[in-house]
Amino acid sequence: AQSVSQHNHHVILSEAASLELGCNYSYGGTVNLFWYVQYPGQHLQLLLKYFSGDPLVKGIKGFEAEFIKSKFSFNLRKPSVQWSDTAEYFCAVTSLDSNYQLIWGAGTKLIIKP
Amino acid sequence: ETGVTQTPRHLVMGMTNKKSLKCEQHLGHNAMYWYKQSAKKPLELMFVYSLEERVENNSVPSRFSPECPNSSHLFLHLHTLQPEDSALYLCASSQTSTGKRGELFFGEGSRLTVL
């Protein structure tokens, strides 16, 4: 069965630090990749997605992610974080094998110290 | 405002109670989902309805019973739950077209506590 692994359950950074959250998936075929974000007390929302084309995708609020097929990875990055980026971040994957339903990682809680 | 509204936001129930969670979407989507969110675990897909027909049921215990009367409304009927069923239950909707797969719009969730 497919799985998605997020390497860190908790990350604490200071404002202006650079961010990279890891995400690896197990499926060897064609995948669609997603990052979702859940701000405190708010609903889950899509941050960015990769379907095809340029493996470096840009999302809202200055976030980007790079799809590296050889590493089965889709890491999320932001050059300089802000206190308002405090949230939980979820990586997810769809594929033919999952009947195009999302397979989710366990999430990474990001805390930004002001 | 997400376009997906869930009620109630909080629910406390005993193991012998019967209650229901409600979800309504105002986005014109044709698929609706129930997910269970527990701390430190991946989101668990419970049920998917596409065009009002259930297309996924991930071996969820029968004490959870979904109902989708139309493309805008989704219910989760709860009865004789167990304490381990305490969690945040999320409703989501989406389009089913190829280019929109995986793009889900979530409600704010119903926090369920089973005593």
Chai-1 contact restraints between the chains, C-beta under 6 A:
chainA,res_idxA,chainB,res_idxB,connection_type,confidence,min_distance_angstrom,max_distance_angstrom,comment,restraint_id
A,N32,B,G102,contact,1.0,0.0,6.0,A-B,restraint_1
A,F34,B,G102,contact,1.0,0.0,6.0,A-B,restraint_2
A,H43,B,T2,contact,1.0,0.0,6.0,A-B,restraint_3
A,H43,B,F106,contact,1.0,0.0,6.0,A-B,restraint_4
A,H43,B,E108,contact,1.0,0.0,6.0,A-B,restraint_5
A,L44,B,F106,contact,1.0,0.0,6.0,A-B,restraint_6
A,L46,B,E103,contact,1.0,0.0,6.0,A-B,restraint_7
A,T94,B,R101,contact,1.0,0.0,6.0,A-B,restraint_8
A,T94,B,G102,contact,1.0,0.0,6.0,A-B,restraint_9
A,Y100,B,R101,contact,1.0,0.0,6.0,A-B,restraint_10
A,Q101,B,L45,contact,1.0,0.0,6.0,A-B,restraint_11
A,L102,B,G102,contact,1.0,0.0,6.0,A-B,restraint_12
A,W104,B,P42,contact,1.0,0.0,6.0,A-B,restraint_13
A,W104,B,L43,contact,1.0,0.0,6.0,A-B,restraint_14
A,G105,B,P42,contact,1.0,0.0,6.0,A-B,restraint_15
A,A106,B,K40,contact,1.0,0.0,6.0,A-B,restraint_16
A,A106,B,K41,contact,1.0,0.0,6.0,A-B,restraint_17
A,A106,B,P42,contact,1.0,0.0,6.0,A-B,restraint_18
